[in-house]
Amino acid sequence: MRALCGSRGYAAPRGWRICVSDNGNGFTKEKLGEVYAQFAYCDSCLADNQKDILKTKIDNMALGNIYIRWKIMKGGSFALHIQNLAPRGCAVELAVANEGGDGVC
């Protein structure tokens, strides 16, 4: 099977979104749980102002780095969603609210 990757960015009613998808194996339920648990850990560390959070890695995946940096810059005005696609692949979507907006677009 040939690997395919795509991306799209678009304006949302209160901000913008970027979605990157591929036709790979996707995430197992366990790995997806680990990734979201790591995001929750990052949120906890950032709330406690722990500076060592920037050294955290999720099995060398860039998702942790992306999540931490956007969370520092945008706080609650940002979200990162991961979902498996049928029959193969996954999509990762970054949503960011406009300046001064509350919540995620």
Buried (B, 14 or more C-beta within 10 A) or exposed (E): EEEEEEEEEEEEEBBBBEBBBBBBEBBEEEBBEBBEEBBEBBBEBBEEEEEEBEEBEBEEEEBBBEBBEBBEEBEEBBBBEBBBEEEEBBBBBBBBBEEEBEEBB
